[in-house]
Amino acid sequence: MKFKGYIRENGQVGVRNYYLLIGVCDALDGILDNISKEFKDVLTVTSEHGCPAAGNEQVINNLAGLADNPNIIGVIIVGLGCEGVKPEMVKKEMTVKKPVKIIKVTEIGGTIKTIKKGREIISNMKKKQKIKRELIDVNRITIGVKCGGSDTTSGISGNICAGNAVDRLVDKGGTAIFTEPIECIGGEENLIERAINKKVAKDIKNTILAEQKRWSIPNVDIEFMCFGNVNGGLSTIEEKSLGAIHKSGTKPIQGVLKYNNNILEKPSKKGVYLQDGTMLFSHCITHLAAAGCQILLFTTGIGATVESQIMPTIRVCSNSKAYNNLKDDMDVNAGKFIDGENSVEEIGEEIFNKIISVAEGEKTKLEGIGYSGFSIYKKDPRLEYYLNKY
Amino acid sequence: MNKNLRIIKMDVNDNVGTALQNIKSGEIVDIIDKENKRLNSIKVINEIYLGYKVSLDDINIKDNVIKYGYNIGKAYKNIQKGELVHIHNIKSNRIEIPDYRREAMMNEMEIYKT
């Protein structure tokens, strides 16, 4: 099966064309906003974790991963000039060739000049781009799968139908990454059964147990299920997880994409992957984009109306009550299964077809409107040290 | 299509089902499986909202609560057949919601005001 996408000179396949402005420290938002506001297709990301290099390796890897994302066709990395995280470090971690320019405020002679220079660079990059869609095999599609604003209907309809669409994509040779190991707690048995070999089974188990440890520090009260989840009928993390893991479908799990100070792993084969990461929305989607996803499949029960900037986001609503309330925002109503109107197969096919049409350029309901920012999830290396020790 | 009030039982081994619409206390509802096939019926003894769980059997204190065929937690109170199953009577076996947040959530939730 084929779809119309963008084949890049570097061999990547994109479904959208964006430029990425990276600020390597947290003081650069104004400069980035002032450059990007002149253009419709320029996304900006800064690190909220400050500028020191040691301990910020995960930030560098996320920034480089975003720059590598196949929907990005040109990159400008901006620095003040005094940072520990140097723009060159981000460039060095990139794994694909594409136009990258570095500018530093102190070298150029100030903020105003940097803004002017940034705009000039983007205008020049745009002149050189050849942009035309061509027929490409569907096996070049990689989607991220995430749930949010979950309630008990998520595990009855939305996630099961999304999983059906994932199965269809994987059957055609495509790739899907699901994440949120905290929302696998209680669902290990099912996931381990799907591991392609013993090593992957062990990785799945250890990744989930490590996450449980992070969220069960004695004498520290931490909330891991939001009020909306509980108000939506979910009583325990196990119940939430067993509903959530359906979104990964039923196909074999190829591996766990590792995430630590040394690596932000990307899929090396086709098929389904579990990514070690967080359930927090904007952090999670940055991480999925950094692993190379072109499209995000997002399921919801309560009706979370969120969109990624870099990956067009297909929102699948799990019940008709929330869907009817949020019709202008939701792309698919999986609640039709609960209403007895459609089967999982029918809705799974509808979602799969939506993935293809969005890959071919159809705008999602909130594309370019309801997006969240790029937050970066960082496992605190200090906490990780003590968790591994005890 | 089955127009009766329905509770879905996701796996044959489950001892809880999920309401597919709001149910009033005392109503008799159909239990269906994932294929929308009617299994039997049950009298519900609390008000239950869409998406909330109902006990399909008597569940004793410390018994496991089963949904999707897997353990989703433990009863910390005895639960009668047909009763609402939620954070007021079950807890996780893996990570617990902090007690003060459990209470705060219950104070905020409509279901505990009825």
Interface residues (C-beta under 8 A of the other chain):
Chain A: D151 T152 T153 G155 I156 I185 G186 G187 E189 N190 Q212 W215 S216 D221 I222 E223 F224 M225 F227 V230 N231 G232 G233 S235 T236 I237 E238 E239 L242 G243 G301 N319 K321 I338 D339 G340 E341
Chain B: M1 N2 I8 M10 T18 L20 N36 Y49 L50 G51 Y52 K53 K67 Y68 Y70 N71 I72 G73 V85 H86 I87 I90 K91 S92 N93 R94 I95 I97 P98 Y100 R101 M105 E108 M109
